[in-house]
Amino acid sequence: MKITFIGHGYVGLVTAAVFADFGNKVYVIGHTKEKIDNLKKGISPFYEPGLEELVKKNLKAKRLIFTLDYKPAIPESDVVFIAVGTPTTKMGDADLSTVLDVAEKIGKNLEGYTVVATKSTVPAGANKKVQRILEETKHQGAEVDYASVPEFLREGSAISDTINPDRIVIGTESKRAQEVLVKLHKSINAPLVLTNFETAELIKYAANSFLALKISYANAIAKLSELIHADALKVLEGIGMDKRIGNLFLSPGPGYGGSCFPKDVRALISIAKDNDYAFSLLEEVEIINQQARRDIVRKARGILGDVRGKNIGILGLAFKANTDDMRDAAAIDIISWLQNDGAKITAFDPKAEESAREVLPKITYADEVYSVMDGADLLIILTEWNEFKDINFEEVKKRMKTPNIIDGRNLYDPKILREYGFNYIGVGR
Ligand SMILES: NC(=O)c1ccc[n+]([C@@H]2O[C@H](COP(=O)([O-])OP(=O)(O)OC[C@H]3O[C@@H](n4cnc5c(N)ncnc54)[C@H](O)[C@@H]3O)[C@@H](O)[C@H]2O)c1
């Protein structure tokens, strides 16, 4: 099949590369010349394990074509996926301006029969707007059906998530579009959820909000465990063994972040409000998440007293491991609060330094793990990168001014760290 993706972010580029690898001819339309020029050389605008290799392989096979132009990509394509960003507006709902803008450009270039599908996360109601734009802008003779195919990939494991998803959701009112999309996904062995547009979109928001809820629940249990001297990790392990609950997304830490959970929880609250329903459960999820971030700062103040002038080393900046994505990362809030209190911050992240410099310009960036500890009064772990798990604690202690560790990801064994002589504080233990 011939496919076009509009947008080459985490969703657009990864799914485009995977569909090209399945043997399809895939166009990827961007809007920044520099990024498209780099992509033509196989250079990705962001870090995702295995992605550059997959892009290079499919560029060489001439199955993947990067372009700034809507022609010939749109007229040639059987399916066009919209995969641009849908950030949060000041009101908390999804900003659809880019989706609507590209819908107009797609509409003007349609020829023959085409299925246009959103991979971007958009609220119910967006379908009517996009559909109207496509119908109003297309030439006579062009036929178009619209669908929602929400994406569930996770940054850090995006390629394997796209090849082996838990399910494929296809939301459309058109039987013909449904058949085309089912055929396109035939190389993927996953259950299909065939439904209408509104249901498909609510599945996406409901899934992300439920996962965020699990994380906040784990953080609330961690807080309570600290107050009553229980071990939250054992409590969560104990409840996670119950098949009805499951053990995933039950790790306490500095709260969820990234480009999806915070914005999708906010958007679902907003969708509910627009329909006169107060989804206060999700408002509480947000409050607990913010408290989890503040709790790290409270613990730092507890250890150091006044943090003014103190050297604080930070391991990990990205919102989670295996990505360079800094969008809504807990590190941004935590570091900014500590800096406002006058702390001096030195940080290391294996992949996110470049994106972190844009949002945290006033910290010192170390080029390897151990330099972060030199002269530090306190070390805080904020991202669960594998390379932080096996550090040499003798070396850490030798380099630090005072051996204080706040382990925001519970990477280390408190008993072992205390034996090394660290003042160790985890989350919920
Ligand atoms: N990142 C994830 O893990 C993930 C997972 C599932 C769903 N989603 C959803 O998918 C959508 C995209 O997310 P993302 O993380 O890939 O975003 P992103 O910010 O990484 O990528 C957005 C892309 O859109 C492009 N773009 C912006 N304006 C454009 C224009 N006018 N013309 C062409 N391209 C344009 C940008 O250059 C960029 O390549 C969002 O709605 C998001 O909620 C994201």
The ligand as an ORCA input file, in Angstrom:
! r2SCAN-3c Opt
* xyz 0 1
  N       4.860     10.345     22.179
  C       4.115      9.312     22.518
  O       4.569      8.427     23.247
  C       2.717      9.193     21.991
  C       2.052      7.955     22.114
  C       0.758      7.835     21.624
  C       0.109      8.934     21.077
  N       0.758     10.140     21.012
  C       0.032     11.260     20.395
  O       0.468     11.383     19.033
  C       0.556     12.766     18.670
  C       1.972     13.094     18.243
  O       2.818     12.877     19.354
  P       4.407     12.895     19.208
  O       4.962     12.544     20.542
  O       4.798     12.114     18.024
  O       4.641     14.444     18.954
  P       5.979     15.148     18.480
  O       5.929     16.511     19.045
  O       7.141     14.266     18.754
  O       5.786     15.223     16.914
  C       4.905     16.081     16.277
  C       5.358     16.186     14.849
  O       4.482     17.047     14.141
  C       5.240     17.832     13.247
  N       4.485     18.996     12.830
  C       4.056     20.033     13.579
  N       3.405     20.926     12.798
  C       3.408     20.404     11.545
  C       2.917     20.851     10.305
  N       2.245     21.984     10.187
  N       3.119     20.073      9.214
  C       3.787     18.897      9.292
  N       4.295     18.430     10.451
  C       4.098     19.185     11.551
  C       6.471     18.156     14.056
  O       7.516     18.594     13.245
  C       6.752     16.795     14.667
  O       7.470     15.994     13.776
  C       0.066     13.551     19.876
  O      -1.308     13.806     19.734
  C       0.317     12.600     21.029
  O      -0.566     12.826     22.105
  C       2.044     10.276     21.436
*
